[in-house]
Amino acid sequence: MLKELNEQNFNENIKDGIKFVAFTASWCGYCNRQKPILKEIADQNIWIGMVDPDNNPSLVQEYGISAFPAFLLFKNGKLIANFVGYKTKYELLNTILGYLQ
């Protein structure tokens, strides 16, 4: 499931369970290549929050995002991992699973 996140609904959406959040910018070539992969993963019943960094600068600042695409992994509202850069579907899934073990 893909969920659009913004500064108003971010904290409410990440507070429970495992939440994977992607910061992708429309002007970023790697982000545009990443989006179909994120959609494919979300179609497999994995929750992914999508943040547009241009419209949510306070989230970018709060989490120290300086490169795109950027990924954050939360467990019950607590940041447990962050990483950046284009990833294949299998790299993303393996990275996420690695942090959950």
SULFENQUI-V924088 format. One line per field, one symbol per residue. psi: psi as a letter, one per 20 degrees, with the letter a starting at -180 (. if undefined). burial: b if it has 16 or more other ideal C-beta (glycine too) atoms within 10 Angstrom, else e. A space follows every 10 residues. Layout:
# SULFENQUI-V924088
psi->???
burial->???
This chain:
# SULFENQUI-V924088
psi->ppppqahhjg hhhihpappp ppopqhiogh ghhhghgggg ghikkppppp pohhilhhhg ghjkpiqqqq pqpqolippi qqrrqpqrgh ggghgghhhi .
burial->ebeebeeeeb eebbeeeebb bbbbbeebeb beebbebbee bbeeebbbbb bbbeebeebb eebebeebbb bbbbeeeeee ebeeebbeee ebeebbeeee e
